[in-house]
């Protein structure tokens, strides 16, 4: 009987690609939105400013890989992360064929592990004054900011960037930093309170005015 040819499984004939995650880590300080960058540790482009990222391991999901990368740089493990998009241009990484999935994270700048950040040479940069970034990392950052703006247009974004209690002015300043423009105080107040996610405390601050302003906090479960 003639020998039947052995069919090569499609999995073995398919091209192989590397998969990476890149994290756009936003912080908020001095009424300005900032991004955490670090000097790239591997070739190509070693030493140049880069988003925080790494390759997805064999037994990892994309979400787990992104959380591992975030933890390795900031020491934070319970931060909400948002998948921004996938970047797959064949020439985007000059070292190899790499498909990268970008995640955005909002990090409280008073709670991350500063020593760990220093060990990696990372530092915060204002989104309006970013240095030259490797590959397509600037596009990722712009896309992540756009994603954050859409999020903030429908809900109160940046809960992780605020203290436990805050004034309406503080939360407006945060949203102005996100949208990169001033917001009308009256309209913003009306919209924010209409969402029914904040509750007013009985504690006031006198900073900035003699009359003072009440602190607010997020309602539990909202």
PyMOL commands that place a pseudoatom at each C-alpha (Angstrom):
pseudoatom trace, name=CA, resn=UNK, resi=1, chain=A, elem=C, hetatm=0, pos=[0.000, 0.000, 0.000]
pseudoatom trace, name=CA, resn=UNK, resi=2, chain=A, elem=C, hetatm=0, pos=[1.288, 3.488, -0.767]
pseudoatom trace, name=CA, resn=UNK, resi=3, chain=A, elem=C, hetatm=0, pos=[2.474, 5.455, 2.230]
pseudoatom trace, name=CA, resn=UNK, resi=4, chain=A, elem=C, hetatm=0, pos=[0.176, 8.325, 3.012]
pseudoatom trace, name=CA, resn=UNK, resi=5, chain=A, elem=C, hetatm=0, pos=[1.994, 11.664, 3.480]
pseudoatom trace, name=CA, resn=UNK, resi=6, chain=A, elem=C, hetatm=0, pos=[1.884, 12.987, 7.021]
pseudoatom trace, name=CA, resn=UNK, resi=7, chain=A, elem=C, hetatm=0, pos=[0.034, 16.270, 7.186]
pseudoatom trace, name=CA, resn=UNK, resi=8, chain=A, elem=C, hetatm=0, pos=[1.933, 19.027, 8.975]
pseudoatom trace, name=CA, resn=UNK, resi=9, chain=A, elem=C, hetatm=0, pos=[-0.304, 20.599, 11.635]
pseudoatom trace, name=CA, resn=UNK, resi=10, chain=A, elem=C, hetatm=0, pos=[-1.210, 24.210, 10.946]
pseudoatom trace, name=CA, resn=UNK, resi=11, chain=A, elem=C, hetatm=0, pos=[0.253, 25.156, 14.348]
pseudoatom trace, name=CA, resn=UNK, resi=12, chain=A, elem=C, hetatm=0, pos=[3.712, 24.028, 13.198]
pseudoatom trace, name=CA, resn=UNK, resi=13, chain=A, elem=C, hetatm=0, pos=[3.500, 25.828, 9.869]
pseudoatom trace, name=CA, resn=UNK, resi=14, chain=A, elem=C, hetatm=0, pos=[2.365, 29.137, 11.307]
pseudoatom trace, name=CA, resn=UNK, resi=15, chain=A, elem=C, hetatm=0, pos=[4.790, 32.009, 11.872]
pseudoatom trace, name=CA, resn=UNK, resi=16, chain=A, elem=C, hetatm=0, pos=[6.019, 32.628, 15.390]
pseudoatom trace, name=CA, resn=UNK, resi=17, chain=A, elem=C, hetatm=0, pos=[5.820, 36.075, 17.028]
pseudoatom trace, name=CA, resn=UNK, resi=18, chain=A, elem=C, hetatm=0, pos=[6.787, 37.507, 20.394]
pseudoatom trace, name=CA, resn=UNK, resi=19, chain=A, elem=C, hetatm=0, pos=[4.003, 39.052, 22.483]
pseudoatom trace, name=CA, resn=UNK, resi=20, chain=A, elem=C, hetatm=0, pos=[4.708, 41.892, 24.926]
pseudoatom trace, name=CA, resn=UNK, resi=21, chain=A, elem=C, hetatm=0, pos=[2.783, 44.161, 27.256]
pseudoatom trace, name=CA, resn=UNK, resi=22, chain=A, elem=C, hetatm=0, pos=[3.555, 47.859, 27.735]
pseudoatom trace, name=CA, resn=UNK, resi=23, chain=A, elem=C, hetatm=0, pos=[2.128, 49.792, 30.674]
pseudoatom trace, name=CA, resn=UNK, resi=24, chain=A, elem=C, hetatm=0, pos=[1.279, 53.478, 30.495]
pseudoatom trace, name=CA, resn=UNK, resi=25, chain=A, elem=C, hetatm=0, pos=[1.435, 54.270, 34.213]
pseudoatom trace, name=CA, resn=UNK, resi=26, chain=A, elem=C, hetatm=0, pos=[-0.268, 57.577, 34.994]
pseudoatom trace, name=CA, resn=UNK, resi=27, chain=A, elem=C, hetatm=0, pos=[0.271, 59.493, 38.227]
pseudoatom trace, name=CA, resn=UNK, resi=28, chain=A, elem=C, hetatm=0, pos=[-1.029, 62.841, 39.438]
pseudoatom trace, name=CA, resn=UNK, resi=29, chain=A, elem=C, hetatm=0, pos=[1.125, 65.386, 41.212]
pseudoatom trace, name=CA, resn=UNK, resi=30, chain=A, elem=C, hetatm=0, pos=[1.195, 69.187, 41.505]
pseudoatom trace, name=CA, resn=UNK, resi=31, chain=A, elem=C, hetatm=0, pos=[-2.106, 69.339, 39.564]
pseudoatom trace, name=CA, resn=UNK, resi=32, chain=A, elem=C, hetatm=0, pos=[-0.492, 67.693, 36.548]
pseudoatom trace, name=CA, resn=UNK, resi=33, chain=A, elem=C, hetatm=0, pos=[-0.907, 64.280, 34.965]
pseudoatom trace, name=CA, resn=UNK, resi=34, chain=A, elem=C, hetatm=0, pos=[2.386, 62.397, 34.701]
pseudoatom trace, name=CA, resn=UNK, resi=35, chain=A, elem=C, hetatm=0, pos=[3.698, 59.190, 33.126]
pseudoatom trace, name=CA, resn=UNK, resi=36, chain=A, elem=C, hetatm=0, pos=[6.273, 56.827, 34.617]
pseudoatom trace, name=CA, resn=UNK, resi=37, chain=A, elem=C, hetatm=0, pos=[9.131, 56.094, 32.182]
pseudoatom trace, name=CA, resn=UNK, resi=38, chain=A, elem=C, hetatm=0, pos=[12.376, 54.193, 32.556]
pseudoatom trace, name=CA, resn=UNK, resi=39, chain=A, elem=C, hetatm=0, pos=[15.568, 53.751, 30.543]
pseudoatom trace, name=CA, resn=UNK, resi=40, chain=A, elem=C, hetatm=0, pos=[15.249, 50.592, 28.452]
pseudoatom trace, name=CA, resn=UNK, resi=41, chain=A, elem=C, hetatm=0, pos=[17.470, 47.812, 29.806]
pseudoatom trace, name=CA, resn=UNK, resi=42, chain=A, elem=C, hetatm=0, pos=[17.914, 45.671, 26.664]
pseudoatom trace, name=CA, resn=UNK, resi=43, chain=A, elem=C, hetatm=0, pos=[18.967, 46.164, 23.061]
pseudoatom trace, name=CA, resn=UNK, resi=44, chain=A, elem=C, hetatm=0, pos=[17.894, 47.582, 20.718]
pseudoatom trace, name=CA, resn=UNK, resi=45, chain=A, elem=C, hetatm=0, pos=[17.513, 51.158, 22.008]
pseudoatom trace, name=CA, resn=UNK, resi=46, chain=A, elem=C, hetatm=0, pos=[19.049, 50.319, 25.412]
pseudoatom trace, name=CA, resn=UNK, resi=47, chain=A, elem=C, hetatm=0, pos=[19.257, 53.379, 27.679]
pseudoatom trace, name=CA, resn=UNK, resi=48, chain=A, elem=C, hetatm=0, pos=[16.562, 55.345, 25.851]
pseudoatom trace, name=CA, resn=UNK, resi=49, chain=A, elem=C, hetatm=0, pos=[13.301, 56.334, 27.528]
pseudoatom trace, name=CA, resn=UNK, resi=50, chain=A, elem=C, hetatm=0, pos=[10.619, 53.671, 27.376]
pseudoatom trace, name=CA, resn=UNK, resi=51, chain=A, elem=C, hetatm=0, pos=[7.275, 52.713, 28.807]
pseudoatom trace, name=CA, resn=UNK, resi=52, chain=A, elem=C, hetatm=0, pos=[7.417, 49.983, 31.431]
pseudoatom trace, name=CA, resn=UNK, resi=53, chain=A, elem=C, hetatm=0, pos=[6.974, 46.649, 29.682]
pseudoatom trace, name=CA, resn=UNK, resi=54, chain=A, elem=C, hetatm=0, pos=[7.999, 43.047, 29.205]
pseudoatom trace, name=CA, resn=UNK, resi=55, chain=A, elem=C, hetatm=0, pos=[7.300, 39.842, 27.292]
pseudoatom trace, name=CA, resn=UNK, resi=56, chain=A, elem=C, hetatm=0, pos=[4.311, 37.636, 28.067]
pseudoatom trace, name=CA, resn=UNK, resi=57, chain=A, elem=C, hetatm=0, pos=[5.391, 34.354, 29.618]
pseudoatom trace, name=CA, resn=UNK, resi=58, chain=A, elem=C, hetatm=0, pos=[4.182, 30.968, 28.394]
pseudoatom trace, name=CA, resn=UNK, resi=59, chain=A, elem=C, hetatm=0, pos=[1.600, 30.405, 31.138]
pseudoatom trace, name=CA, resn=UNK, resi=60, chain=A, elem=C, hetatm=0, pos=[0.460, 34.029, 31.529]
pseudoatom trace, name=CA, resn=UNK, resi=61, chain=A, elem=C, hetatm=0, pos=[-2.596, 35.856, 30.304]
pseudoatom trace, name=CA, resn=UNK, resi=62, chain=A, elem=C, hetatm=0, pos=[-2.140, 39.409, 29.058]
pseudoatom trace, name=CA, resn=UNK, resi=63, chain=A, elem=C, hetatm=0, pos=[-3.687, 40.793, 32.253]
pseudoatom trace, name=CA, resn=UNK, resi=64, chain=A, elem=C, hetatm=0, pos=[-1.383, 38.773, 34.503]
pseudoatom trace, name=CA, resn=UNK, resi=65, chain=A, elem=C, hetatm=0, pos=[1.663, 39.826, 32.490]
pseudoatom trace, name=CA, resn=UNK, resi=66, chain=A, elem=C, hetatm=0, pos=[0.701, 43.502, 32.760]
pseudoatom trace, name=CA, resn=UNK, resi=67, chain=A, elem=C, hetatm=0, pos=[0.165, 43.198, 36.515]
pseudoatom trace, name=CA, resn=UNK, resi=68, chain=A, elem=C, hetatm=0, pos=[3.523, 41.445, 36.935]
pseudoatom trace, name=CA, resn=UNK, resi=69, chain=A, elem=C, hetatm=0, pos=[5.256, 44.252, 35.041]
pseudoatom trace, name=CA, resn=UNK, resi=70, chain=A, elem=C, hetatm=0, pos=[3.467, 46.928, 37.103]
pseudoatom trace, name=CA, resn=UNK, resi=71, chain=A, elem=C, hetatm=0, pos=[4.383, 45.176, 40.360]
pseudoatom trace, name=CA, resn=UNK, resi=72, chain=A, elem=C, hetatm=0, pos=[8.019, 44.747, 39.331]
pseudoatom trace, name=CA, resn=UNK, resi=73, chain=A, elem=C, hetatm=0, pos=[8.485, 48.512, 38.904]
pseudoatom trace, name=CA, resn=UNK, resi=74, chain=A, elem=C, hetatm=0, pos=[6.099, 50.060, 41.457]
pseudoatom trace, name=CA, resn=UNK, resi=75, chain=A, elem=C, hetatm=0, pos=[5.451, 47.330, 44.020]
pseudoatom trace, name=CA, resn=UNK, resi=76, chain=A, elem=C, hetatm=0, pos=[1.680, 47.859, 43.551]
pseudoatom trace, name=CA, resn=UNK, resi=77, chain=A, elem=C, hetatm=0, pos=[-0.565, 44.827, 43.127]
pseudoatom trace, name=CA, resn=UNK, resi=78, chain=A, elem=C, hetatm=0, pos=[-4.176, 46.006, 43.509]
pseudoatom trace, name=CA, resn=UNK, resi=79, chain=A, elem=C, hetatm=0, pos=[-4.398, 48.701, 40.847]
pseudoatom trace, name=CA, resn=UNK, resi=80, chain=A, elem=C, hetatm=0, pos=[-7.101, 48.796, 38.184]
pseudoatom trace, name=CA, resn=UNK, resi=81, chain=A, elem=C, hetatm=0, pos=[-5.661, 48.375, 34.699]
pseudoatom trace, name=CA, resn=UNK, resi=82, chain=A, elem=C, hetatm=0, pos=[-7.334, 49.144, 31.383]
pseudoatom trace, name=CA, resn=UNK, resi=83, chain=A, elem=C, hetatm=0, pos=[-6.457, 47.481, 28.081]
pseudoatom trace, name=CA, resn=UNK, resi=84, chain=A, elem=C, hetatm=0, pos=[-5.881, 50.298, 25.588]
pseudoatom trace, name=CA, resn=UNK, resi=85, chain=A, elem=C, hetatm=0, pos=[-5.103, 48.454, 22.357]
pseudoatom trace, name=CA, resn=UNK, resi=86, chain=A, elem=C, hetatm=0, pos=[-2.787, 46.209, 20.367]
pseudoatom trace, name=CA, resn=UNK, resi=87, chain=A, elem=C, hetatm=0, pos=[0.183, 47.389, 18.267]
pseudoatom trace, name=CA, resn=UNK, resi=88, chain=A, elem=C, hetatm=0, pos=[1.274, 45.039, 15.529]
pseudoatom trace, name=CA, resn=UNK, resi=89, chain=A, elem=C, hetatm=0, pos=[3.110, 46.922, 12.783]
pseudoatom trace, name=CA, resn=UNK, resi=90, chain=A, elem=C, hetatm=0, pos=[5.733, 44.429, 11.517]
pseudoatom trace, name=CA, resn=UNK, resi=91, chain=A, elem=C, hetatm=0, pos=[8.496, 47.013, 11.820]
pseudoatom trace, name=CA, resn=UNK, resi=92, chain=A, elem=C, hetatm=0, pos=[7.528, 48.555, 15.157]
pseudoatom trace, name=CA, resn=UNK, resi=93, chain=A, elem=C, hetatm=0, pos=[10.376, 46.826, 17.061]
pseudoatom trace, name=CA, resn=UNK, resi=94, chain=A, elem=C, hetatm=0, pos=[13.740, 46.731, 15.275]
pseudoatom trace, name=CA, resn=UNK, resi=95, chain=A, elem=C, hetatm=0, pos=[14.898, 43.769, 17.377]
pseudoatom trace, name=CA, resn=UNK, resi=96, chain=A, elem=C, hetatm=0, pos=[12.259, 41.190, 16.414]
pseudoatom trace, name=CA, resn=UNK, resi=97, chain=A, elem=C, hetatm=0, pos=[8.664, 40.716, 15.305]
pseudoatom trace, name=CA, resn=UNK, resi=98, chain=A, elem=C, hetatm=0, pos=[6.862, 41.802, 18.467]
pseudoatom trace, name=CA, resn=UNK, resi=99, chain=A, elem=C, hetatm=0, pos=[3.143, 42.374, 18.971]
pseudoatom trace, name=CA, resn=UNK, resi=100, chain=A, elem=C, hetatm=0, pos=[2.487, 44.547, 22.010]
pseudoatom trace, name=CA, resn=UNK, resi=101, chain=A, elem=C, hetatm=0, pos=[-0.703, 45.094, 23.982]
pseudoatom trace, name=CA, resn=UNK, resi=102, chain=A, elem=C, hetatm=0, pos=[-0.840, 48.369, 25.903]
pseudoatom trace, name=CA, resn=UNK, resi=103, chain=A, elem=C, hetatm=0, pos=[-2.422, 48.782, 29.332]
pseudoatom trace, name=CA, resn=UNK, resi=104, chain=A, elem=C, hetatm=0, pos=[-3.135, 51.982, 31.235]
pseudoatom trace, name=CA, resn=UNK, resi=105, chain=A, elem=C, hetatm=0, pos=[-2.855, 52.166, 35.019]
pseudoatom trace, name=CA, resn=UNK, resi=106, chain=A, elem=C, hetatm=0, pos=[-3.626, 55.023, 37.418]
pseudoatom trace, name=CA, resn=UNK, resi=107, chain=A, elem=C, hetatm=0, pos=[-1.152, 54.969, 40.291]
pseudoatom trace, name=CA, resn=UNK, resi=108, chain=A, elem=C, hetatm=0, pos=[-1.297, 57.010, 43.537]
pseudoatom trace, name=CA, resn=UNK, resi=109, chain=A, elem=C, hetatm=0, pos=[2.073, 58.760, 43.666]
pseudoatom trace, name=CA, resn=UNK, resi=110, chain=A, elem=C, hetatm=0, pos=[2.219, 58.606, 47.458]
pseudoatom trace, name=CA, resn=UNK, resi=111, chain=A, elem=C, hetatm=0, pos=[1.877, 54.813, 47.712]
pseudoatom trace, name=CA, resn=UNK, resi=112, chain=A, elem=C, hetatm=0, pos=[4.228, 53.214, 45.211]
pseudoatom trace, name=CA, resn=UNK, resi=113, chain=A, elem=C, hetatm=0, pos=[7.622, 51.733, 46.169]
pseudoatom trace, name=CA, resn=UNK, resi=114, chain=A, elem=C, hetatm=0, pos=[10.018, 54.645, 45.574]
pseudoatom trace, name=CA, resn=UNK, resi=115, chain=A, elem=C, hetatm=0, pos=[13.132, 52.545, 46.198]
pseudoatom trace, name=CA, resn=UNK, resi=116, chain=A, elem=C, hetatm=0, pos=[12.030, 50.009, 43.587]
pseudoatom trace, name=CA, resn=UNK, resi=117, chain=A, elem=C, hetatm=0, pos=[11.384, 52.787, 41.079]
pseudoatom trace, name=CA, resn=UNK, resi=118, chain=A, elem=C, hetatm=0, pos=[14.847, 54.262, 41.741]
pseudoatom trace, name=CA, resn=UNK, resi=119, chain=A, elem=C, hetatm=0, pos=[16.497, 50.861, 41.245]
pseudoatom trace, name=CA, resn=UNK, resi=120, chain=A, elem=C, hetatm=0, pos=[15.130, 50.788, 37.696]
pseudoatom trace, name=CA, resn=UNK, resi=121, chain=A, elem=C, hetatm=0, pos=[16.099, 54.407, 37.010]
pseudoatom trace, name=CA, resn=UNK, resi=122, chain=A, elem=C, hetatm=0, pos=[12.461, 55.287, 36.402]
pseudoatom trace, name=CA, resn=UNK, resi=123, chain=A, elem=C, hetatm=0, pos=[11.054, 58.786, 36.823]
pseudoatom trace, name=CA, resn=UNK, resi=124, chain=A, elem=C, hetatm=0, pos=[7.833, 60.707, 36.352]
pseudoatom trace, name=CA, resn=UNK, resi=125, chain=A, elem=C, hetatm=0, pos=[7.390, 62.950, 33.317]
pseudoatom trace, name=CA, resn=UNK, resi=126, chain=A, elem=C, hetatm=0, pos=[4.522, 65.422, 32.737]
pseudoatom trace, name=CA, resn=UNK, resi=127, chain=A, elem=C, hetatm=0, pos=[2.407, 64.264, 29.787]
pseudoatom trace, name=CA, resn=UNK, resi=128, chain=A, elem=C, hetatm=0, pos=[2.889, 67.706, 28.229]
pseudoatom trace, name=CA, resn=UNK, resi=129, chain=A, elem=C, hetatm=0, pos=[6.717, 67.433, 28.355]
pseudoatom trace, name=CA, resn=UNK, resi=130, chain=A, elem=C, hetatm=0, pos=[7.580, 63.849, 27.461]
pseudoatom trace, name=CA, resn=UNK, resi=131, chain=A, elem=C, hetatm=0, pos=[11.076, 63.005, 26.207]
pseudoatom trace, name=CA, resn=UNK, resi=132, chain=A, elem=C, hetatm=0, pos=[11.714, 61.132, 22.977]
pseudoatom trace, name=CA, resn=UNK, resi=133, chain=A, elem=C, hetatm=0, pos=[10.375, 57.578, 23.382]
pseudoatom trace, name=CA, resn=UNK, resi=134, chain=A, elem=C, hetatm=0, pos=[11.394, 54.329, 21.698]
pseudoatom trace, name=CA, resn=UNK, resi=135, chain=A, elem=C, hetatm=0, pos=[9.404, 52.590, 18.967]
pseudoatom trace, name=CA, resn=UNK, resi=136, chain=A, elem=C, hetatm=0, pos=[5.695, 53.532, 19.046]
pseudoatom trace, name=CA, resn=UNK, resi=137, chain=A, elem=C, hetatm=0, pos=[5.536, 54.283, 22.754]
pseudoatom trace, name=CA, resn=UNK, resi=138, chain=A, elem=C, hetatm=0, pos=[4.508, 57.903, 22.233]
pseudoatom trace, name=CA, resn=UNK, resi=139, chain=A, elem=C, hetatm=0, pos=[1.530, 56.744, 20.176]
pseudoatom trace, name=CA, resn=UNK, resi=140, chain=A, elem=C, hetatm=0, pos=[0.630, 54.289, 22.948]
pseudoatom trace, name=CA, resn=UNK, resi=141, chain=A, elem=C, hetatm=0, pos=[0.787, 57.124, 25.483]
pseudoatom trace, name=CA, resn=UNK, resi=142, chain=A, elem=C, hetatm=0, pos=[-1.423, 59.382, 23.373]
pseudoatom trace, name=CA, resn=UNK, resi=143, chain=A, elem=C, hetatm=0, pos=[-3.925, 56.556, 22.843]
pseudoatom trace, name=CA, resn=UNK, resi=144, chain=A, elem=C, hetatm=0, pos=[-3.955, 55.804, 26.580]
pseudoatom trace, name=CA, resn=UNK, resi=145, chain=A, elem=C, hetatm=0, pos=[-4.612, 59.477, 27.369]
pseudoatom trace, name=CA, resn=UNK, resi=146, chain=A, elem=C, hetatm=0, pos=[-7.469, 59.492, 24.855]
pseudoatom trace, name=CA, resn=UNK, resi=147, chain=A, elem=C, hetatm=0, pos=[-8.866, 56.346, 26.472]
pseudoatom trace, name=CA, resn=UNK, resi=148, chain=A, elem=C, hetatm=0, pos=[-8.655, 58.001, 29.892]
pseudoatom trace, name=CA, resn=UNK, resi=149, chain=A, elem=C, hetatm=0, pos=[-10.439, 61.102, 28.583]
pseudoatom trace, name=CA, resn=UNK, resi=150, chain=A, elem=C, hetatm=0, pos=[-13.316, 58.990, 27.217]
pseudoatom trace, name=CA, resn=UNK, resi=151, chain=A, elem=C, hetatm=0, pos=[-13.528, 57.239, 30.572]
pseudoatom trace, name=CA, resn=UNK, resi=152, chain=A, elem=C, hetatm=0, pos=[-13.579, 60.547, 32.450]
pseudoatom trace, name=CA, resn=UNK, resi=153, chain=A, elem=C, hetatm=0, pos=[-16.315, 61.880, 30.153]
pseudoatom trace, name=CA, resn=UNK, resi=154, chain=A, elem=C, hetatm=0, pos=[-18.793, 59.273, 31.397]
pseudoatom trace, name=CA, resn=UNK, resi=155, chain=A, elem=C, hetatm=0, pos=[-17.679, 58.621, 34.982]
pseudoatom trace, name=CA, resn=UNK, resi=156, chain=A, elem=C, hetatm=0, pos=[-15.421, 60.036, 37.678]
pseudoatom trace, name=CA, resn=UNK, resi=157, chain=A, elem=C, hetatm=0, pos=[-11.989, 58.839, 36.635]
pseudoatom trace, name=CA, resn=UNK, resi=158, chain=A, elem=C, hetatm=0, pos=[-8.899, 58.811, 38.763]
pseudoatom trace, name=CA, resn=UNK, resi=159, chain=A, elem=C, hetatm=0, pos=[-10.228, 57.434, 42.026]
pseudoatom trace, name=CA, resn=UNK, resi=160, chain=A, elem=C, hetatm=0, pos=[-6.801, 55.888, 42.648]
pseudoatom trace, name=CA, resn=UNK, resi=161, chain=A, elem=C, hetatm=0, pos=[-5.162, 59.274, 42.104]
pseudoatom trace, name=CA, resn=UNK, resi=162, chain=A, elem=C, hetatm=0, pos=[-7.063, 61.120, 44.830]
pseudoatom trace, name=CA, resn=UNK, resi=163, chain=A, elem=C, hetatm=0, pos=[-6.758, 61.037, 48.626]
pseudoatom trace, name=CA, resn=UNK, resi=164, chain=A, elem=C, hetatm=0, pos=[-9.535, 59.304, 50.566]
pseudoatom trace, name=CA, resn=UNK, resi=165, chain=A, elem=C, hetatm=0, pos=[-11.208, 62.693, 51.155]
pseudoatom trace, name=CA, resn=UNK, resi=166, chain=A, elem=C, hetatm=0, pos=[-11.062, 65.546, 48.661]
pseudoatom trace, name=CA, resn=UNK, resi=167, chain=A, elem=C, hetatm=0, pos=[-12.801, 68.779, 47.700]
pseudoatom trace, name=CA, resn=UNK, resi=168, chain=A, elem=C, hetatm=0, pos=[-14.740, 69.328, 44.493]
pseudoatom trace, name=CA, resn=UNK, resi=169, chain=A, elem=C, hetatm=0, pos=[-11.976, 71.706, 43.428]
pseudoatom trace, name=CA, resn=UNK, resi=170, chain=A, elem=C, hetatm=0, pos=[-9.411, 68.921, 43.812]
pseudoatom trace, name=CA, resn=UNK, resi=171, chain=A, elem=C, hetatm=0, pos=[-11.385, 66.478, 41.683]
pseudoatom trace, name=CA, resn=UNK, resi=172, chain=A, elem=C, hetatm=0, pos=[-12.019, 69.198, 39.076]
pseudoatom trace, name=CA, resn=UNK, resi=173, chain=A, elem=C, hetatm=0, pos=[-8.286, 69.952, 38.896]
pseudoatom trace, name=CA, resn=UNK, resi=174, chain=A, elem=C, hetatm=0, pos=[-7.625, 66.257, 38.306]
pseudoatom trace, name=CA, resn=UNK, resi=175, chain=A, elem=C, hetatm=0, pos=[-10.108, 66.138, 35.429]
pseudoatom trace, name=CA, resn=UNK, resi=176, chain=A, elem=C, hetatm=0, pos=[-8.637, 69.316, 33.972]
pseudoatom trace, name=CA, resn=UNK, resi=177, chain=A, elem=C, hetatm=0, pos=[-5.249, 67.584, 33.984]
pseudoatom trace, name=CA, resn=UNK, resi=178, chain=A, elem=C, hetatm=0, pos=[-6.790, 64.592, 32.201]
pseudoatom trace, name=CA, resn=UNK, resi=179, chain=A, elem=C, hetatm=0, pos=[-8.602, 66.689, 29.575]
pseudoatom trace, name=CA, resn=UNK, resi=180, chain=A, elem=C, hetatm=0, pos=[-5.679, 69.150, 29.259]
pseudoatom trace, name=CA, resn=UNK, resi=181, chain=A, elem=C, hetatm=0, pos=[-8.012, 72.156, 29.427]
pseudoatom trace, name=CA, resn=UNK, resi=182, chain=A, elem=C, hetatm=0, pos=[-9.989, 74.212, 31.991]
pseudoatom trace, name=CA, resn=UNK, resi=183, chain=A, elem=C, hetatm=0, pos=[-13.485, 73.027, 32.949]
pseudoatom trace, name=CA, resn=UNK, resi=184, chain=A, elem=C, hetatm=0, pos=[-16.348, 75.309, 33.947]
pseudoatom trace, name=CA, resn=UNK, resi=185, chain=A, elem=C, hetatm=0, pos=[-16.609, 75.011, 37.769]
pseudoatom trace, name=CA, resn=UNK, resi=186, chain=A, elem=C, hetatm=0, pos=[-20.418, 75.301, 37.905]
pseudoatom trace, name=CA, resn=UNK, resi=187, chain=A, elem=C, hetatm=0, pos=[-21.105, 72.780, 35.152]
pseudoatom trace, name=CA, resn=UNK, resi=188, chain=A, elem=C, hetatm=0, pos=[-18.543, 70.380, 36.545]
pseudoatom trace, name=CA, resn=UNK, resi=189, chain=A, elem=C, hetatm=0, pos=[-20.034, 70.554, 40.045]
pseudoatom trace, name=CA, resn=UNK, resi=190, chain=A, elem=C, hetatm=0, pos=[-23.531, 69.915, 38.691]
pseudoatom trace, name=CA, resn=UNK, resi=191, chain=A, elem=C, hetatm=0, pos=[-22.397, 66.951, 36.602]
pseudoatom trace, name=CA, resn=UNK, resi=192, chain=A, elem=C, hetatm=0, pos=[-20.282, 65.393, 39.362]
pseudoatom trace, name=CA, resn=UNK, resi=193, chain=A, elem=C, hetatm=0, pos=[-22.958, 65.631, 42.066]
pseudoatom trace, name=CA, resn=UNK, resi=194, chain=A, elem=C, hetatm=0, pos=[-25.580, 64.362, 39.611]
pseudoatom trace, name=CA, resn=UNK, resi=195, chain=A, elem=C, hetatm=0, pos=[-23.679, 61.092, 39.256]
pseudoatom trace, name=CA, resn=UNK, resi=196, chain=A, elem=C, hetatm=0, pos=[-24.596, 60.205, 42.852]
pseudoatom trace, name=CA, resn=UNK, resi=197, chain=A, elem=C, hetatm=0, pos=[-21.249, 58.546, 43.530]
pseudoatom trace, name=CA, resn=UNK, resi=198, chain=A, elem=C, hetatm=0, pos=[-19.940, 61.092, 46.053]
pseudoatom trace, name=CA, resn=UNK, resi=199, chain=A, elem=C, hetatm=0, pos=[-21.036, 61.843, 49.588]
pseudoatom trace, name=CA, resn=UNK, resi=200, chain=A, elem=C, hetatm=0, pos=[-20.263, 65.051, 51.459]
pseudoatom trace, name=CA, resn=UNK, resi=201, chain=A, elem=C, hetatm=0, pos=[-18.514, 64.743, 54.802]
pseudoatom trace, name=CA, resn=UNK, resi=202, chain=A, elem=C, hetatm=0, pos=[-18.954, 67.171, 57.677]
pseudoatom trace, name=CA, resn=UNK, resi=203, chain=A, elem=C, hetatm=0, pos=[-15.272, 68.102, 57.571]
pseudoatom trace, name=CA, resn=UNK, resi=204, chain=A, elem=C, hetatm=0, pos=[-14.152, 71.355, 55.970]
pseudoatom trace, name=CA, resn=UNK, resi=205, chain=A, elem=C, hetatm=0, pos=[-10.880, 72.700, 54.706]
pseudoatom trace, name=CA, resn=UNK, resi=206, chain=A, elem=C, hetatm=0, pos=[-10.055, 76.393, 54.940]
pseudoatom trace, name=CA, resn=UNK, resi=207, chain=A, elem=C, hetatm=0, pos=[-7.213, 76.203, 52.455]
pseudoatom trace, name=CA, resn=UNK, resi=208, chain=A, elem=C, hetatm=0, pos=[-7.743, 78.617, 49.601]
pseudoatom trace, name=CA, resn=UNK, resi=209, chain=A, elem=C, hetatm=0, pos=[-10.719, 80.506, 51.060]
pseudoatom trace, name=CA, resn=UNK, resi=210, chain=A, elem=C, hetatm=0, pos=[-12.048, 81.932, 54.336]
pseudoatom trace, name=CA, resn=UNK, resi=211, chain=A, elem=C, hetatm=0, pos=[-15.415, 80.242, 53.852]
pseudoatom trace, name=CA, resn=UNK, resi=212, chain=A, elem=C, hetatm=0, pos=[-13.816, 76.839, 53.402]
pseudoatom trace, name=CA, resn=UNK, resi=213, chain=A, elem=C, hetatm=0, pos=[-14.947, 73.839, 51.373]
pseudoatom trace, name=CA, resn=UNK, resi=214, chain=A, elem=C, hetatm=0, pos=[-16.405, 70.512, 52.439]
pseudoatom trace, name=CA, resn=UNK, resi=215, chain=A, elem=C, hetatm=0, pos=[-14.501, 67.318, 51.819]
pseudoatom trace, name=CA, resn=UNK, resi=216, chain=A, elem=C, hetatm=0, pos=[-16.185, 64.606, 49.775]
pseudoatom trace, name=CA, resn=UNK, resi=217, chain=A, elem=C, hetatm=0, pos=[-15.541, 60.897, 49.492]
pseudoatom trace, name=CA, resn=UNK, resi=218, chain=A, elem=C, hetatm=0, pos=[-16.696, 58.104, 47.182]
pseudoatom trace, name=CA, resn=UNK, resi=219, chain=A, elem=C, hetatm=0, pos=[-19.780, 56.214, 48.265]
pseudoatom trace, name=CA, resn=UNK, resi=220, chain=A, elem=C, hetatm=0, pos=[-19.046, 52.614, 49.161]
pseudoatom trace, name=CA, resn=UNK, resi=221, chain=A, elem=C, hetatm=0, pos=[-19.790, 50.268, 46.274]
pseudoatom trace, name=CA, resn=UNK, resi=222, chain=A, elem=C, hetatm=0, pos=[-19.945, 53.083, 43.730]
for i in range(1, 222): cmd.bond("trace and resi %d" % i, "trace and resi %d" % (i + 1))
show_as sticks, trace
zoom trace
